[in-house]
Amino acid sequence: MRIALFSEVYWPMVSGVGVTLLRLTEALRERGHEVRIYTATYALPAGIADRPEVHRSPSVPLFLYPDVQWAFPRLREVVEDLQAFRPDIVHVATEFSLGLAGVKAARQLGLPIIGSAHTDYDQYAARYGVPWALRAGWHYLRWFYGQAFRVLCPSSIYEDAMHRHGVLHTGIWSRGVDPAVFSPSFRSEAYRAGFGVGPGDLLVTYIGRIAREKNLGLLLEAWETLAPRRGSAKLVLVGRGPLEDDIRRREIPGVSVSGLLEGPALSAAYSSADLFAFPSATETFGNSLLEAMGSGLPSLVAASGGVLEFANHGGNAWLVEPDSTPAIVEGLQRLLGDAALRRRLAAGALATARARDWATVYDRLLDDYREAIAAKGATRAA
């Protein structure tokens, strides 16, 4: 199969969507499929060439979220490249200029379209102070998603949200976790010592985008509130994002920001912690929470959004009221002070992660592709 994928975010931009699509590209190639990615232009790491599957459009930083590039695709150029690639299907993974270019090019060439939804725009609009944009935004999104044979959601919880907005032709493209990458076996005392964490100390970590919508402000407020009661525990934020420099400048006692980690260093960052803190209430799934579970971590989790697809209070995570600093304070205090509870949640987390393998996820996605291609063929025949 030959798949053309359109998305504003892709390597080297690191986000949940970007990492998901890069993982998808590599998995499809391993299965013998060909992939072409139509994406925005990002600065490449020094000394590293661009990936061969990529076609990039000129781009500028998005005004609300400058880490993301807003692309200006040249439709004629995109169509010519798409014709040369000869895809069986077009997958539009973002709804902005590149997704729109993908829809237009697919319609021009008579290609089937699969869409996927990754972002809870209702929650993001509230976080970034633009709730007024939602009515017009959903009018456009309903039209955009209507161009696809099916719109794939990362969780049934977000699928229900799409249904409430009138998008009904949906399916599930869930997420898995790779035990060869996320495992308790990668625990590293050297990693812990790098942040001043001794063998008897507790290390709390957050891993993901360092951004406003992740509720890190509430987590840091809770951490400062707990200062008289958390002893020698340390908090390490791992990732990159708009708030990264500001948090560093604040020099909050007991808090470190490591920056972006990848490969073995990321595996060690997860498994070397004693507790994972995930205060975000905007997730359509929660990739990093599942990776923390695969790494054998107990987690404190905001009880909101797609994480509720697999996070169970007292079974594999400790759920707290979303958007609440006092709830985070109470949850952290409970978990930091109860080693038996942490062990129980860690065991439940590992069991959850083992039940979510990528092979099943990709089998289902390929079935969706085949159904869309067959439906288009039937339409042509008719």
DRENDO-1510 file (C-alpha; in Angstrom, 1 decimal, always signed):
<recs>
REC; n; res; u; v; w
REC; 1; MET; +0.0; +0.0; +0.0 .
REC; 2; ARG; +1.1; +3.6; -0.7 .
REC; 3; ILE; +0.0; +6.1; +1.9 .
REC; 4; ALA; +0.3; +9.9; +1.6 .
REC; 5; LEU; +0.1; +11.7; +5.0 .
REC; 6; PHE; -0.6; +15.4; +5.5 .
REC; 7; SER; +0.3; +17.0; +8.9 .
REC; 8; GLU; +1.6; +20.4; +10.1 .
REC; 9; VAL; +3.6; +18.5; +12.8 .
REC; 10; TYR; +6.3; +15.9; +12.0 .
REC; 11; TRP; +9.9; +15.3; +12.7 .
REC; 12; PRO; +11.9; +17.2; +13.9 .
REC; 13; MET; +9.0; +18.9; +15.7 .
REC; 14; VAL; +8.4; +16.9; +18.9 .
REC; 15; SER; +4.8; +16.6; +20.2 .
REC; 16; GLY; +2.4; +13.8; +20.8 .
REC; 17; VAL; +1.0; +14.0; +17.3 .
REC; 18; GLY; +4.5; +14.3; +15.7 .
REC; 19; VAL; +5.9; +11.3; +17.6 .
REC; 20; THR; +2.8; +9.3; +16.7 .
REC; 21; LEU; +3.1; +10.0; +13.0 .
REC; 22; LEU; +6.8; +9.3; +13.0 .
REC; 23; ARG; +6.2; +6.0; +14.7 .
REC; 24; LEU; +3.4; +5.2; +12.2 .
REC; 25; THR; +5.7; +5.9; +9.3 .
REC; 26; GLU; +8.4; +3.6; +10.6 .
REC; 27; ALA; +5.9; +0.9; +11.4 .
REC; 28; LEU; +4.3; +1.0; +8.0 .
REC; 29; ARG; +7.6; +0.8; +6.3 .
REC; 30; GLU; +8.5; -2.3; +8.4 .
REC; 31; ARG; +5.3; -3.9; +7.1 .
REC; 32; GLY; +6.3; -3.2; +3.5 .
REC; 33; HIS; +4.2; -0.1; +2.8 .
REC; 34; GLU; +5.4; +3.1; +1.2 .
REC; 35; VAL; +4.8; +6.5; +3.0 .
REC; 36; ARG; +5.1; +10.1; +1.8 .
REC; 37; ILE; +4.8; +12.9; +4.4 .
REC; 38; TYR; +3.6; +16.4; +3.4 .
REC; 39; THR; +4.5; +18.7; +6.3 .
REC; 40; ALA; +5.8; +22.1; +7.3 .
REC; 41; THR; +9.4; +23.4; +7.3 .
REC; 42; TYR; +11.2; +23.1; +10.6 .
REC; 43; ALA; +14.8; +23.8; +11.4 .
REC; 44; LEU; +16.7; +20.5; +11.3 .
REC; 45; PRO; +19.2; +19.4; +14.0 .
REC; 46; ALA; +22.7; +20.5; +13.2 .
REC; 47; GLY; +24.5; +18.1; +10.9 .
REC; 48; ILE; +21.4; +15.9; +10.2 .
REC; 49; ALA; +19.8; +15.6; +6.8 .
REC; 50; ASP; +16.1; +15.6; +6.3 .
REC; 51; ARG; +14.1; +12.4; +6.2 .
REC; 52; PRO; +13.7; +10.9; +2.7 .
REC; 53; GLU; +9.9; +10.5; +2.9 .
REC; 54; VAL; +9.3; +14.2; +3.6 .
REC; 55; HIS; +7.9; +16.9; +1.3 .
REC; 56; ARG; +8.0; +20.3; +3.1 .
REC; 57; SER; +6.0; +23.4; +2.4 .
REC; 58; PRO; +7.2; +27.0; +3.3 .
REC; 59; SER; +6.0; +27.9; +6.8 .
REC; 60; VAL; +5.9; +30.5; +9.6 .
REC; 61; PRO; +5.5; +30.1; +13.3 .
REC; 62; LEU; +1.8; +29.8; +14.5 .
REC; 63; PHE; +0.9; +33.0; +16.4 .
REC; 64; LEU; -0.7; +31.2; +19.3 .
REC; 65; TYR; +1.8; +28.4; +19.5 .
REC; 66; PRO; +5.2; +29.4; +17.9 .
REC; 67; ASP; +6.7; +25.9; +18.2 .
REC; 68; VAL; +4.2; +24.8; +15.5 .
REC; 69; GLN; +4.7; +26.0; +12.0 .
REC; 70; TRP; +1.8; +27.2; +9.8 .
REC; 71; ALA; +2.4; +26.0; +6.3 .
REC; 72; PHE; +1.7; +27.7; +3.0 .
REC; 73; PRO; +1.5; +24.7; +0.6 .
REC; 74; ARG; +1.7; +25.3; -3.1 .
REC; 75; LEU; -1.2; +23.2; -4.3 .
REC; 76; ARG; +0.1; +22.6; -7.8 .
REC; 77; GLU; +3.5; +21.5; -6.4 .
REC; 78; VAL; +1.8; +19.2; -3.9 .
REC; 79; VAL; -0.5; +17.7; -6.6 .
REC; 80; GLU; +2.5; +17.0; -8.9 .
REC; 81; ASP; +4.4; +15.4; -6.1 .
REC; 82; LEU; +1.4; +13.3; -5.1 .
REC; 83; GLN; +0.9; +12.2; -8.7 .
REC; 84; ALA; +4.5; +11.1; -8.9 .
REC; 85; PHE; +4.2; +9.2; -5.6 .
REC; 86; ARG; +0.9; +7.4; -6.8 .
REC; 87; PRO; -0.7; +6.9; -3.4 .
REC; 88; ASP; -3.6; +4.5; -2.7 .
REC; 89; ILE; -4.9; +6.7; +0.0 .
REC; 90; VAL; -4.5; +10.1; +1.6 .
REC; 91; HIS; -4.5; +10.4; +5.4 .
REC; 92; VAL; -5.0; +14.0; +6.7 .
REC; 93; ALA; -3.8; +14.2; +10.3 .
REC; 94; THR; -4.2; +17.9; +10.9 .
REC; 95; GLU; -7.1; +20.2; +10.0 .
REC; 96; PHE; -5.2; +23.3; +9.0 .
REC; 97; SER; -3.5; +24.5; +5.7 .
REC; 98; LEU; -1.7; +21.2; +5.0 .
REC; 99; GLY; -4.7; +19.1; +5.9 .
REC; 100; LEU; -6.8; +21.3; +3.6 .
REC; 101; ALA; -4.2; +20.9; +0.8 .
REC; 102; GLY; -4.3; +17.1; +1.3 .
REC; 103; VAL; -8.1; +17.2; +0.9 .
REC; 104; LYS; -8.0; +19.4; -2.2 .
REC; 105; ALA; -5.2; +17.3; -3.8 .
REC; 106; ALA; -7.0; +14.0; -3.0 .
REC; 107; ARG; -10.3; +15.3; -4.5 .
REC; 108; GLN; -8.5; +16.6; -7.6 .
REC; 109; LEU; -6.9; +13.2; -8.2 .
REC; 110; GLY; -9.9; +11.1; -7.1 .
REC; 111; LEU; -8.1; +9.5; -4.1 .
REC; 112; PRO; -9.8; +8.2; -1.0 .
REC; 113; ILE; -9.3; +10.1; +2.3 .
REC; 114; ILE; -9.0; +9.0; +5.9 .
REC; 115; GLY; -8.9; +11.7; +8.6 .
REC; 116; SER; -7.6; +11.5; +12.1 .
REC; 117; ALA; -8.4; +13.8; +15.0 .
REC; 118; HIS; -5.7; +14.4; +17.7 .
REC; 119; THR; -6.5; +17.7; +19.4 .
REC; 120; ASP; -9.3; +18.7; +21.8 .
REC; 121; TYR; -10.0; +22.1; +20.4 .
REC; 122; ASP; -12.6; +22.9; +23.0 .
REC; 123; GLN; -10.0; +22.5; +25.8 .
REC; 124; TYR; -7.2; +24.3; +23.9 .
REC; 125; ALA; -9.5; +27.3; +23.1 .
REC; 126; ALA; -10.2; +27.7; +26.8 .
REC; 127; ARG; -6.5; +27.4; +27.7 .
REC; 128; TYR; -5.4; +30.0; +25.1 .
REC; 129; GLY; -8.2; +32.5; +25.7 .
REC; 130; VAL; -10.0; +32.1; +22.4 .
REC; 131; PRO; -13.3; +30.4; +23.2 .
REC; 132; TRP; -15.1; +32.8; +20.8 .
REC; 133; ALA; -13.4; +30.9; +17.9 .
REC; 134; LEU; -15.2; +27.6; +18.6 .
REC; 135; ARG; -18.5; +28.2; +16.8 .
REC; 136; ALA; -16.8; +29.1; +13.5 .
REC; 137; GLY; -14.1; +26.5; +14.2 .
REC; 138; TRP; -16.5; +23.6; +14.5 .
REC; 139; HIS; -18.5; +24.8; +11.5 .
REC; 140; TYR; -15.2; +24.4; +9.5 .
REC; 141; LEU; -14.2; +21.2; +11.2 .
REC; 142; ARG; -17.5; +19.5; +10.4 .
REC; 143; TRP; -17.0; +20.4; +6.7 .
REC; 144; PHE; -13.3; +19.3; +6.8 .
REC; 145; TYR; -14.0; +15.9; +8.5 .
REC; 146; GLY; -16.9; +15.4; +6.1 .
REC; 147; GLN; -14.4; +15.1; +3.2 .
REC; 148; ALA; -13.1; +11.9; +4.7 .
REC; 149; PHE; -14.4; +8.3; +4.5 .
REC; 150; ARG; -13.8; +8.0; +8.2 .
REC; 151; VAL; -12.4; +10.1; +11.0 .
REC; 152; LEU; -10.2; +8.2; +13.4 .
REC; 153; CYS; -10.1; +9.2; +17.1 .
REC; 154; PRO; -7.5; +8.1; +19.7 .
REC; 155; SER; -10.0; +7.1; +22.3 .
REC; 156; SER; -13.7; +6.3; +22.5 .
REC; 157; ILE; -14.0; +9.2; +25.0 .
REC; 158; TYR; -12.9; +11.7; +22.3 .
REC; 159; GLU; -15.0; +9.9; +19.7 .
REC; 160; ASP; -18.0; +10.7; +21.9 .
REC; 161; ALA; -17.0; +14.3; +21.9 .
REC; 162; MET; -16.8; +14.3; +18.1 .
REC; 163; HIS; -20.3; +12.8; +18.0 .
REC; 164; ARG; -21.6; +15.6; +20.2 .
REC; 165; HIS; -20.3; +18.1; +17.6 .
REC; 166; GLY; -22.0; +16.3; +14.8 .
REC; 167; VAL; -19.1; +14.3; +13.4 .
REC; 168; LEU; -20.5; +10.8; +13.3 .
REC; 169; HIS; -18.5; +8.8; +10.7 .
REC; 170; THR; -15.8; +7.9; +13.2 .
REC; 171; GLY; -13.5; +5.0; +14.2 .
REC; 172; ILE; -10.8; +4.3; +16.7 .
REC; 173; TRP; -7.1; +4.6; +16.1 .
REC; 174; SER; -5.8; +3.8; +19.6 .
REC; 175; ARG; -2.2; +3.8; +20.9 .
REC; 176; GLY; +0.2; +1.1; +22.1 .
REC; 177; VAL; +3.4; +1.0; +24.0 .
REC; 178; ASP; +6.7; -0.8; +23.1 .
REC; 179; PRO; +8.1; -2.9; +26.0 .
REC; 180; ALA; +11.5; -2.8; +24.3 .
REC; 181; VAL; +11.6; +1.0; +24.8 .
REC; 182; PHE; +9.5; +1.6; +27.9 .
REC; 183; SER; +10.4; -0.8; +30.7 .
REC; 184; PRO; +11.4; -0.8; +34.4 .
REC; 185; SER; +14.7; -2.4; +33.3 .
REC; 186; PHE; +16.0; +1.0; +32.1 .
REC; 187; ARG; +16.1; +2.4; +35.7 .
REC; 188; SER; +19.4; +4.3; +36.2 .
REC; 189; GLU; +21.0; +5.5; +39.4 .
REC; 190; ALA; +23.3; +7.6; +37.4 .
REC; 191; TYR; +20.3; +9.5; +35.9 .
REC; 192; ARG; +18.9; +10.0; +39.3 .
REC; 193; ALA; +22.2; +11.2; +40.7 .
REC; 194; GLY; +22.4; +13.8; +37.9 .
REC; 195; PHE; +19.5; +15.6; +39.6 .
REC; 196; GLY; +20.8; +15.2; +43.1 .
REC; 197; VAL; +18.4; +12.2; +43.9 .
REC; 198; GLY; +20.0; +9.7; +46.3 .
REC; 199; PRO; +19.0; +6.0; +46.6 .
REC; 200; GLY; +16.6; +6.8; +49.4 .
REC; 201; ASP; +15.0; +9.9; +47.8 .
REC; 202; LEU; +11.9; +10.1; +45.7 .
REC; 203; LEU; +11.9; +11.4; +42.1 .
REC; 204; VAL; +8.7; +12.7; +40.6 .
REC; 205; THR; +8.6; +13.3; +36.9 .
REC; 206; TYR; +6.5; +14.8; +34.2 .
REC; 207; ILE; +7.3; +14.0; +30.5 .
REC; 208; GLY; +5.7; +15.8; +27.6 .
REC; 209; ARG; +5.2; +19.2; +26.1 .
REC; 210; ILE; +6.2; +22.1; +28.5 .
REC; 211; ALA; +3.2; +24.1; +27.6 .
REC; 212; ARG; +0.2; +25.9; +29.2 .
REC; 213; GLU; -2.4; +23.4; +28.2 .
REC; 214; LYS; -0.6; +20.7; +30.2 .
REC; 215; ASN; -1.5; +22.4; +33.5 .
REC; 216; LEU; +2.1; +22.5; +34.6 .
REC; 217; GLY; +1.4; +25.8; +36.4 .
REC; 218; LEU; -0.9; +23.9; +38.7 .
REC; 219; LEU; +1.7; +21.1; +39.3 .
REC; 220; LEU; +4.4; +23.7; +40.2 .
REC; 221; GLU; +2.0; +25.5; +42.5 .
REC; 222; ALA; +1.2; +22.3; +44.2 .
REC; 223; TRP; +4.9; +21.4; +44.5 .
REC; 224; GLU; +5.7; +24.7; +46.2 .
REC; 225; THR; +2.7; +24.3; +48.5 .
REC; 226; LEU; +4.1; +20.9; +49.5 .
REC; 227; ALA; +7.6; +22.2; +50.3 .
REC; 228; PRO; +7.4; +21.8; +54.1 .
REC; 229; ARG; +6.1; +18.2; +53.7 .
REC; 230; ARG; +7.9; +16.6; +50.7 .
REC; 231; GLY; +11.3; +16.2; +52.3 .
REC; 232; SER; +14.1; +15.4; +49.9 .
REC; 233; ALA; +11.8; +14.6; +46.9 .
REC; 234; LYS; +12.7; +16.2; +43.6 .
REC; 235; LEU; +10.5; +17.1; +40.5 .
REC; 236; VAL; +12.0; +16.8; +37.0 .
REC; 237; LEU; +10.2; +18.1; +34.0 .
REC; 238; VAL; +11.3; +16.4; +30.8 .
REC; 239; GLY; +10.5; +17.9; +27.4 .
REC; 240; ARG; +10.4; +21.1; +25.3 .
REC; 241; GLY; +7.9; +23.8; +24.9 .
REC; 242; PRO; +6.9; +27.5; +25.3 .
REC; 243; LEU; +7.1; +27.5; +29.1 .
REC; 244; GLU; +10.5; +25.8; +29.4 .
REC; 245; ASP; +12.7; +28.9; +29.7 .
REC; 246; ASP; +10.3; +30.6; +32.1 .
REC; 247; ILE; +10.2; +27.6; +34.5 .
REC; 248; ARG; +14.0; +27.5; +34.5 .
REC; 249; ARG; +14.3; +31.2; +35.3 .
REC; 250; ARG; +12.0; +30.8; +38.3 .
REC; 251; GLU; +14.5; +28.4; +39.9 .
REC; 252; ILE; +11.9; +26.7; +42.1 .
REC; 253; PRO; +13.5; +24.7; +44.8 .
REC; 254; GLY; +13.5; +20.9; +44.1 .
REC; 255; VAL; +12.5; +21.4; +40.4 .
REC; 256; SER; +14.6; +20.7; +37.4 .
REC; 257; VAL; +13.9; +21.0; +33.6 .
REC; 258; SER; +15.9; +18.5; +31.6 .
REC; 259; GLY; +14.9; +19.6; +28.1 .
REC; 260; LEU; +14.1; +17.2; +25.3 .
REC; 261; LEU; +15.3; +13.6; +25.8 .
REC; 262; GLU; +15.1; +10.8; +23.2 .
REC; 263; GLY; +16.1; +7.2; +22.7 .
REC; 264; PRO; +17.8; +5.5; +25.7 .
REC; 265; ALA; +17.9; +8.7; +27.7 .
REC; 266; LEU; +14.1; +9.0; +27.5 .
REC; 267; SER; +13.7; +5.4; +28.5 .
REC; 268; ALA; +15.9; +6.1; +31.6 .
REC; 269; ALA; +14.0; +9.3; +32.4 .
REC; 270; TYR; +10.7; +7.3; +32.7 .
REC; 271; SER; +12.0; +4.2; +34.5 .
REC; 272; SER; +14.3; +6.1; +36.9 .
REC; 273; ALA; +11.4; +8.0; +38.5 .
REC; 274; ASP; +9.3; +6.9; +41.5 .
REC; 275; LEU; +6.1; +8.7; +40.5 .
REC; 276; PHE; +4.7; +10.2; +37.3 .
REC; 277; ALA; +2.7; +13.4; +37.5 .
REC; 278; PHE; +0.3; +14.0; +34.7 .
REC; 279; PRO; -1.9; +17.1; +35.4 .
REC; 280; SER; -3.1; +17.7; +31.8 .
REC; 281; ALA; -6.9; +17.8; +31.3 .
REC; 282; THR; -6.7; +18.3; +27.5 .
REC; 283; GLU; -5.6; +14.9; +26.4 .
REC; 284; THR; -7.4; +13.0; +23.6 .
REC; 285; PHE; -5.5; +9.9; +24.7 .
REC; 286; GLY; -2.3; +10.5; +26.8 .
REC; 287; ASN; +0.6; +8.8; +25.1 .
REC; 288; SER; +3.1; +9.7; +27.8 .
REC; 289; LEU; +0.9; +8.3; +30.6 .
REC; 290; LEU; +0.8; +4.9; +28.8 .
REC; 291; GLU; +4.6; +5.1; +28.4 .
REC; 292; ALA; +5.0; +5.8; +32.1 .
REC; 293; MET; +2.8; +2.8; +32.8 .
REC; 294; GLY; +5.0; +0.6; +30.6 .
REC; 295; SER; +8.0; +1.9; +32.6 .
REC; 296; GLY; +6.4; +0.6; +35.8 .
REC; 297; LEU; +5.5; +3.9; +37.3 .
REC; 298; PRO; +2.6; +4.8; +39.6 .
REC; 299; SER; +0.9; +8.0; +38.3 .
REC; 300; LEU; -1.0; +10.9; +39.6 .
REC; 301; VAL; -3.5; +11.8; +36.8 .
REC; 302; ALA; -6.1; +14.5; +36.2 .
REC; 303; ALA; -9.4; +12.7; +35.7 .
REC; 304; SER; -10.3; +14.2; +32.4 .
REC; 305; GLY; -10.2; +13.4; +28.7 .
REC; 306; GLY; -8.8; +10.4; +26.9 .
REC; 307; VAL; -6.7; +9.1; +29.8 .
REC; 308; LEU; -9.9; +7.8; +31.3 .
REC; 309; GLU; -9.9; +5.2; +28.5 .
REC; 310; PHE; -7.2; +3.2; +30.4 .
REC; 311; ALA; -6.5; +4.9; +33.7 .
REC; 312; ASN; -8.4; +3.4; +36.6 .
REC; 313; HIS; -8.4; +5.1; +40.1 .
REC; 314; GLY; -6.6; +2.9; +42.6 .
REC; 315; GLY; -6.0; +0.2; +40.1 .
REC; 316; ASN; -3.2; +1.5; +37.8 .
REC; 317; ALA; -3.2; +5.3; +38.6 .
REC; 318; TRP; -4.3; +7.8; +41.2 .
REC; 319; LEU; -7.0; +10.1; +39.7 .
REC; 320; VAL; -7.6; +13.6; +41.0 .
REC; 321; GLU; -10.0; +16.4; +40.2 .
REC; 322; PRO; -8.9; +18.1; +37.0 .
REC; 323; ASP; -7.7; +21.8; +37.0 .
REC; 324; SER; -7.3; +21.8; +40.8 .
REC; 325; THR; -4.2; +22.7; +42.7 .
REC; 326; PRO; -5.5; +21.4; +46.0 .
REC; 327; ALA; -6.4; +18.1; +44.4 .
REC; 328; ILE; -2.8; +17.8; +43.1 .
REC; 329; VAL; -1.4; +18.7; +46.5 .
REC; 330; GLU; -3.6; +16.0; +48.2 .
REC; 331; GLY; -2.7; +13.4; +45.6 .
REC; 332; LEU; +1.0; +14.0; +45.7 .
REC; 333; GLN; +1.1; +14.0; +49.5 .
REC; 334; ARG; -0.8; +10.7; +49.5 .
REC; 335; LEU; +1.5; +9.0; +46.9 .
REC; 336; LEU; +4.7; +10.3; +48.3 .
REC; 337; GLY; +3.9; +9.0; +51.7 .
REC; 338; ASP; +2.5; +5.6; +50.8 .
REC; 339; ALA; +5.1; +3.2; +49.3 .
REC; 340; ALA; +2.6; +0.3; +49.3 .
REC; 341; LEU; +0.1; +2.3; +47.3 .
REC; 342; ARG; +2.8; +3.2; +44.8 .
REC; 343; ARG; +3.8; -0.5; +44.4 .
REC; 344; ARG; +0.2; -1.5; +43.8 .
REC; 345; LEU; -0.4; +1.2; +41.2 .
REC; 346; ALA; +2.9; +0.3; +39.5 .
REC; 347; ALA; +1.8; -3.4; +39.2 .
REC; 348; GLY; -1.5; -2.4; +37.7 .
REC; 349; ALA; +0.2; +0.1; +35.3 .
REC; 350; LEU; +2.5; -2.7; +34.0 .
REC; 351; ALA; -0.5; -5.0; +33.4 .
REC; 352; THR; -2.3; -2.3; +31.5 .
REC; 353; ALA; +0.7; -1.5; +29.3 .
REC; 354; ARG; +1.3; -5.2; +28.5 .
REC; 355; ALA; -2.3; -5.4; +27.1 .
REC; 356; ARG; -1.8; -2.5; +24.6 .
REC; 357; ASP; +0.5; -3.7; +21.8 .
REC; 358; TRP; +1.2; -1.7; +18.7 .
REC; 359; ALA; +0.7; -4.6; +16.3 .
REC; 360; THR; -3.0; -4.7; +17.0 .
REC; 361; VAL; -3.3; -0.9; +16.7 .
REC; 362; TYR; -1.6; -0.9; +13.2 .
REC; 363; ASP; -3.6; -3.9; +12.0 .
REC; 364; ARG; -6.8; -2.0; +12.8 .
REC; 365; LEU; -5.5; +1.2; +11.1 .
REC; 366; LEU; -4.6; -0.7; +7.9 .
REC; 367; ASP; -8.1; -2.2; +7.9 .
REC; 368; ASP; -9.5; +1.3; +7.9 .
REC; 369; TYR; -7.3; +2.3; +5.0 .
REC; 370; ARG; -8.4; -0.8; +3.0 .
REC; 371; GLU; -12.1; -0.1; +3.7 .
REC; 372; ALA; -11.7; +3.5; +2.5 .
REC; 373; ILE; -9.9; +2.3; -0.7 .
REC; 374; ALA; -12.6; -0.3; -1.4 .
REC; 375; ALA; -15.4; +2.2; -0.8 .
REC; 376; LYS; -13.8; +4.6; -3.3 .
REC; 377; GLY; -13.4; +1.8; -5.8 .
REC; 378; ALA; -17.1; +0.8; -5.4 .
REC; 379; THR; -18.1; +4.5; -6.0 .
REC; 380; ARG; -16.0; +4.6; -9.2 .
REC; 381; ALA; -17.5; +1.4; -10.4 .
REC; 382; ALA; -21.0; +2.7; -9.8 .
</recs>
